[in-house]
Amino acid sequence: MTNPADVPTYDDPAHMPIDAPAASPLVAAIDCGTNSTRLLIGHLPEGTSRLVTVERLMRITRLGRGTDASGRLAPEAIARTLDVLAEYKSVIDRHGPMAVRITATSAARDAANRDDFFGPATTILGVAPELLSGADEAALSFLGATSDLDPALGPFLVVDIGGGSTEFAFGQTTLEAGISCDMGCVRLTEKYLHADPPTATELSQALSIAELHVDDVIREVEGATEARTFVGLAGTVTTAAAVEIGLAEYDRERIHHFRLTKAAAEDVFRTLATEALEDRVWNPGLEKERADVIVGGMCVLVTIMRKLGFEECLVSEADILDGLVLSMLG
């Protein structure tokens, strides 16, 4: 771990951009999810509460491929993720943050052999991964997503649609209630969506399972149906926005805080669900690596909007990673 006294900060002329605020040490966070592994390095300029991103990277690693059925992380999935962690370590070393935090979520929670991943990951990074609970995920997602939102838009229902789980977090300025559900783009795809394209029966099964989970949300998360703003996080939601916009190339600024209407989400769902994979990959805005699981994720998104009565989703690129970084700087 880098000594804080040796950390380059943004009052260092070698690192300071034009008009940079006063000194603000960097921190780094890595989120090892079921579908992707992501890195964020950022800082809070002195006297502000707005996170400044220095580096944000994402790689599709599918750490949780097959875990729902086997209860174990596959060796090849572990190897892919460790390769990305080695890449991220070089990026982290280049920036020299004062602290590094790595977390693992749904796939690792479900895996009996998570230590086969945690041990080598610790060796690579010099920091041991933390196994987050669903409640931890919900709280960090809420913190990250609402940090740059006007509280007047609340109360918020923040929903993070992951690969293996989906977190629901409700609150005005702080988390008031939350729940984690075992549904996500990878889990629903592996369990129910086997044909290419999925059959009507398969889609009906996936949507029915999603409905059951949203029923749990209605019962367990007081205020969920009264939220003023539905904030959607993670790859399924940002991809739906990108496809709706028709982005030929990823553009974070156009996606962040885009308002995805229910009608648009339904249209994207119908388009993607009725196309074979070889055709689906050509939709502008859809990453090739996400094309095989996006329909499962869209089953979750449209079910939430249907069951909870939301006419639009405020798409957020600020999520659990931002929450992790902010938790280190707060």
C-alpha positions as CSV (number, residue, x, y, z in Angstrom):
1,M,0.0,0.0,0.0
2,T,1.2,3.5,-0.8
3,N,2.2,5.7,2.1
4,P,-0.2,8.7,2.1
5,A,2.8,11.0,2.5
6,D,4.0,9.8,-0.9
7,V,0.7,10.2,-2.7
8,P,0.7,12.5,-5.7
9,T,-2.1,15.0,-5.2
10,Y,-3.6,17.6,-7.4
11,D,-1.6,20.4,-6.0
12,D,1.5,18.7,-7.4
13,P,2.4,20.5,-10.7
14,A,3.2,17.2,-12.3
15,H,-0.4,16.1,-11.9
16,M,-2.4,19.3,-11.6
17,P,-4.7,20.1,-14.5
18,I,-5.4,23.7,-15.4
19,D,-7.6,25.5,-12.8
20,A,-7.5,22.4,-10.5
21,P,-8.8,22.9,-6.9
22,A,-6.6,22.5,-3.9
23,A,-4.9,19.2,-2.8
24,S,-7.1,16.1,-2.9
25,P,-5.5,12.6,-2.5
26,L,-6.7,9.9,-4.9
27,V,-8.4,6.6,-4.0
28,A,-9.1,3.6,-6.1
29,A,-11.9,1.1,-6.0
30,I,-12.5,-2.1,-8.0
31,D,-15.9,-3.9,-8.3
32,C,-15.8,-7.6,-9.2
33,G,-19.3,-8.3,-10.4
34,T,-20.9,-11.3,-11.9
35,N,-20.6,-9.9,-15.4
36,S,-18.0,-7.2,-15.3
37,T,-14.9,-6.0,-13.4
38,R,-14.6,-2.3,-13.1
39,L,-12.0,0.2,-11.8
40,L,-12.6,3.8,-10.6
41,I,-9.8,6.2,-9.4
42,G,-11.1,9.5,-8.2
43,H,-10.8,12.3,-5.7
44,L,-12.9,15.0,-4.0
45,P,-11.5,18.5,-4.5
46,E,-11.1,20.4,-1.3
47,G,-14.3,22.2,-0.3
48,T,-16.6,20.2,-2.7
49,S,-18.7,17.1,-2.5
50,R,-18.5,16.3,-6.2
51,L,-16.4,13.3,-7.1
52,V,-13.8,13.9,-9.8
53,T,-13.0,10.9,-12.0
54,V,-9.4,10.4,-12.9
55,E,-9.7,6.9,-14.4
56,R,-12.8,4.7,-15.0
57,L,-12.4,1.3,-16.7
58,M,-14.7,-1.7,-17.4
59,R,-14.0,-5.1,-18.7
60,I,-16.6,-7.9,-19.3
61,T,-15.1,-10.9,-17.4
62,R,-18.1,-13.1,-16.6
63,L,-16.7,-14.1,-13.2
64,G,-20.1,-15.6,-12.4
65,R,-20.5,-17.7,-15.6
66,G,-22.2,-20.9,-14.6
67,T,-22.0,-20.2,-10.9
68,D,-25.8,-20.3,-10.4
69,A,-25.9,-23.9,-11.6
70,S,-22.6,-25.2,-10.2
71,G,-22.2,-23.2,-7.0
72,R,-18.6,-22.5,-8.0
73,L,-16.5,-20.0,-9.8
74,A,-15.2,-21.6,-13.0
75,P,-11.3,-21.7,-13.3
76,E,-11.4,-19.9,-16.7
77,A,-13.7,-17.2,-15.2
78,I,-11.3,-16.7,-12.4
79,A,-8.3,-16.5,-14.8
80,R,-10.1,-13.9,-17.0
81,T,-10.8,-11.7,-13.9
82,L,-7.3,-12.1,-12.5
83,D,-5.9,-11.0,-15.9
84,V,-8.0,-7.8,-15.7
85,L,-6.9,-7.2,-12.1
86,A,-3.3,-7.4,-13.2
87,E,-4.1,-4.8,-15.8
88,Y,-5.8,-2.6,-13.2
89,K,-2.8,-2.9,-10.9
90,S,-0.6,-1.3,-13.4
91,V,-3.1,1.6,-13.8
92,I,-3.3,2.0,-10.0
93,D,0.5,2.0,-9.6
94,R,0.7,4.7,-12.3
95,H,-1.6,7.0,-10.3
96,G,-0.4,6.1,-6.8
97,P,-3.7,6.4,-4.8
98,M,-3.5,6.6,-1.0
99,A,-5.9,3.7,-0.6
100,V,-7.3,0.8,-2.7
101,R,-10.5,-1.1,-2.1
102,I,-11.7,-4.2,-4.0
103,T,-15.1,-5.7,-3.5
104,A,-16.9,-8.8,-4.8
105,T,-20.6,-9.3,-5.1
106,S,-23.2,-11.8,-6.2
107,A,-21.1,-14.4,-7.9
108,A,-18.6,-14.6,-5.1
109,R,-21.4,-14.8,-2.5
110,D,-22.8,-17.8,-4.3
111,A,-19.5,-19.6,-4.8
112,A,-18.1,-22.2,-2.5
113,N,-14.7,-21.8,-3.9
114,R,-14.5,-18.0,-3.7
115,D,-11.1,-18.3,-2.0
116,D,-9.7,-19.6,-5.3
117,F,-10.2,-16.1,-6.6
118,F,-9.7,-14.1,-3.4
119,G,-6.2,-15.5,-2.7
120,P,-4.6,-14.7,-6.1
121,A,-6.5,-11.4,-6.2
122,T,-4.9,-10.4,-2.9
123,T,-1.5,-11.4,-4.3
124,I,-1.9,-9.3,-7.4
125,L,-3.3,-6.1,-5.7
126,G,-1.8,-6.3,-2.2
127,V,-5.3,-5.8,-0.9
128,A,-7.8,-8.5,0.1
129,P,-11.2,-8.4,-1.6
130,E,-14.2,-7.7,0.5
131,L,-17.3,-9.8,0.1
132,L,-20.2,-7.4,0.1
133,S,-23.7,-8.4,1.3
134,G,-26.7,-7.5,-0.8
135,A,-27.5,-4.8,1.8
136,D,-24.0,-3.4,1.4
137,E,-24.5,-3.2,-2.3
138,A,-27.8,-1.4,-2.0
139,A,-26.3,1.2,0.4
140,L,-23.2,1.9,-1.8
141,S,-25.3,2.1,-5.0
142,F,-27.6,4.6,-3.3
143,L,-24.7,6.7,-2.2
144,G,-23.0,6.7,-5.6
145,A,-26.1,7.3,-7.6
146,T,-27.6,10.1,-5.5
147,S,-24.4,12.0,-4.8
148,D,-24.8,14.3,-7.8
149,L,-28.6,14.5,-7.8
150,D,-30.8,17.3,-6.5
151,P,-32.5,16.0,-3.3
152,A,-35.7,17.8,-4.6
153,L,-36.0,14.9,-7.1
154,G,-36.4,12.5,-4.3
155,P,-37.5,10.3,-2.8
156,F,-35.4,8.0,-5.0
157,L,-35.7,4.3,-5.8
158,V,-32.2,3.4,-6.9
159,V,-32.0,0.0,-8.8
160,D,-28.7,-1.7,-9.7
161,I,-29.4,-4.5,-12.2
162,G,-26.3,-6.7,-12.0
163,G,-25.3,-10.0,-13.5
164,G,-26.4,-12.2,-10.6
165,S,-28.5,-9.9,-8.4
166,T,-30.5,-6.7,-8.4
167,E,-30.4,-4.2,-5.6
168,F,-33.3,-1.8,-4.7
169,A,-32.5,1.1,-2.4
170,F,-35.1,3.7,-1.3
171,G,-34.5,7.1,0.4
172,Q,-34.6,10.8,0.2
173,T,-31.0,11.9,1.1
174,T,-29.9,8.7,2.9
175,L,-30.8,5.1,2.5
176,E,-34.0,4.3,4.3
177,A,-34.8,0.8,3.0
178,G,-33.2,-1.7,0.6
179,I,-33.3,-5.3,-0.6
180,S,-31.2,-7.5,-2.8
181,C,-32.9,-9.9,-5.2
182,D,-31.3,-13.0,-6.9
183,M,-32.1,-11.9,-10.4
184,G,-29.8,-10.4,-13.0
185,C,-28.9,-10.4,-16.6
186,V,-26.6,-13.4,-16.4
187,R,-28.7,-15.4,-13.9
188,L,-32.0,-15.1,-15.9
189,T,-30.2,-15.8,-19.2
190,E,-28.5,-19.0,-17.9
191,K,-31.7,-20.3,-16.2
192,Y,-34.4,-19.4,-18.7
193,L,-33.3,-18.0,-22.0
194,H,-31.7,-20.8,-24.0
195,A,-33.1,-20.5,-27.5
196,D,-31.7,-18.0,-30.0
197,P,-33.7,-15.8,-30.1
198,P,-35.5,-16.7,-26.8
199,T,-38.9,-18.3,-27.3
200,A,-42.1,-16.7,-26.0
201,T,-42.3,-19.4,-23.3
202,E,-38.8,-18.6,-22.2
203,L,-39.4,-14.9,-22.1
204,S,-42.6,-15.5,-20.1
205,Q,-40.7,-17.6,-17.6
206,A,-38.0,-14.9,-17.1
207,L,-40.6,-12.1,-16.8
208,S,-42.6,-14.2,-14.3
209,I,-39.6,-14.7,-12.1
210,A,-38.7,-11.0,-12.3
211,E,-42.3,-10.2,-11.2
212,L,-42.0,-12.4,-8.2
213,H,-38.9,-10.6,-7.1
214,V,-40.5,-7.2,-7.6
215,D,-43.4,-8.4,-5.5
216,D,-40.9,-9.0,-2.7
217,V,-39.6,-5.4,-3.2
218,I,-43.2,-4.1,-2.8
219,R,-43.6,-6.0,0.4
220,E,-40.2,-5.4,1.9
221,V,-39.2,-1.9,0.8
222,E,-41.6,0.6,2.3
223,G,-42.0,3.6,0.0
224,A,-40.8,1.8,-3.1
225,T,-44.1,2.5,-4.9
226,E,-44.1,6.1,-3.8
227,A,-40.6,7.1,-5.1
228,R,-40.6,10.2,-7.2
229,T,-37.6,9.2,-9.2
230,F,-36.5,5.8,-10.4
231,V,-32.8,5.8,-10.9
232,G,-31.4,2.9,-13.0
233,L,-27.8,1.7,-12.7
234,A,-25.4,-0.7,-14.4
235,G,-24.9,-2.2,-17.8
236,T,-28.4,-3.2,-18.7
237,V,-29.8,0.2,-18.0
238,T,-27.0,2.2,-19.7
239,T,-27.1,-0.2,-22.7
240,A,-30.8,0.3,-23.1
241,A,-30.2,4.1,-23.1
242,A,-27.4,3.7,-25.6
243,V,-29.5,1.6,-27.9
244,E,-32.4,4.0,-27.7
245,I,-30.1,6.9,-28.5
246,G,-28.4,4.9,-31.2
247,L,-24.9,5.6,-30.0
248,A,-22.3,4.3,-32.5
249,E,-19.6,4.9,-29.8
250,Y,-19.9,5.0,-26.1
251,D,-20.5,8.5,-24.7
252,R,-20.8,8.7,-20.9
253,E,-22.0,12.3,-21.0
254,R,-25.0,11.5,-23.2
255,I,-26.0,8.5,-21.2
256,H,-25.5,9.9,-17.7
257,H,-28.9,11.3,-16.5
258,F,-30.6,10.4,-19.8
259,R,-34.3,9.9,-19.2
260,L,-35.4,6.5,-20.6
261,T,-39.2,6.4,-21.0
262,K,-41.2,3.2,-20.3
263,A,-42.3,3.2,-24.0
264,A,-38.6,3.4,-25.1
265,A,-37.6,0.6,-22.8
266,E,-40.4,-1.6,-24.0
267,D,-39.4,-0.9,-27.6
268,V,-35.7,-1.7,-26.9
269,F,-36.8,-4.9,-25.2
270,R,-39.0,-6.1,-28.1
271,T,-36.3,-5.3,-30.6
272,L,-33.5,-7.2,-28.8
273,A,-35.7,-10.1,-27.6
274,T,-36.9,-11.0,-31.1
275,E,-33.5,-10.8,-32.8
276,A,-31.0,-13.7,-33.0
277,L,-27.6,-13.0,-31.4
278,E,-25.9,-12.6,-34.8
279,D,-28.3,-9.8,-35.7
280,R,-28.6,-8.3,-32.2
281,V,-25.0,-7.4,-32.0
282,W,-25.4,-4.9,-34.8
283,N,-27.6,-2.6,-32.7
284,P,-25.8,0.7,-32.2
285,G,-25.1,1.1,-28.5
286,L,-24.9,-2.6,-27.7
287,E,-21.5,-3.9,-26.7
288,K,-20.8,-7.3,-28.4
289,E,-19.7,-8.8,-25.1
290,R,-23.1,-7.9,-23.5
291,A,-25.3,-9.0,-26.4
292,D,-25.9,-12.5,-25.1
293,V,-27.2,-11.5,-21.7
294,I,-28.9,-8.1,-22.5
295,V,-32.4,-9.7,-23.0
296,G,-32.3,-11.2,-19.5
297,G,-31.4,-7.8,-18.1
298,M,-34.2,-6.1,-20.1
299,C,-36.7,-8.6,-18.6
300,V,-35.7,-7.1,-15.2
301,L,-35.9,-3.5,-16.3
302,V,-39.3,-3.6,-18.0
303,T,-40.8,-5.7,-15.2
304,I,-39.7,-3.0,-12.7
305,M,-41.3,-0.2,-14.7
306,R,-44.5,-2.2,-15.3
307,K,-45.0,-3.4,-11.8
308,L,-44.0,-0.2,-10.0
309,G,-45.7,2.1,-12.4
310,F,-42.7,4.2,-13.5
311,E,-43.1,6.1,-16.7
312,E,-39.4,6.8,-17.0
313,C,-36.0,5.8,-15.7
314,L,-33.3,8.3,-14.9
315,V,-30.2,6.5,-16.2
316,S,-27.1,7.0,-14.0
317,E,-23.5,6.2,-14.8
318,A,-22.7,6.9,-11.1
319,D,-23.2,3.7,-9.2
320,I,-21.7,1.3,-6.6
321,L,-18.2,2.2,-7.8
322,D,-18.8,5.8,-7.1
323,G,-20.2,4.8,-3.7
324,L,-17.1,2.8,-2.9
325,V,-14.8,5.8,-3.7
326,L,-17.0,8.2,-1.8
327,S,-17.1,5.9,1.2
328,M,-13.3,6.0,1.3
329,L,-13.2,9.8,1.0
330,G,-16.1,10.7,3.3
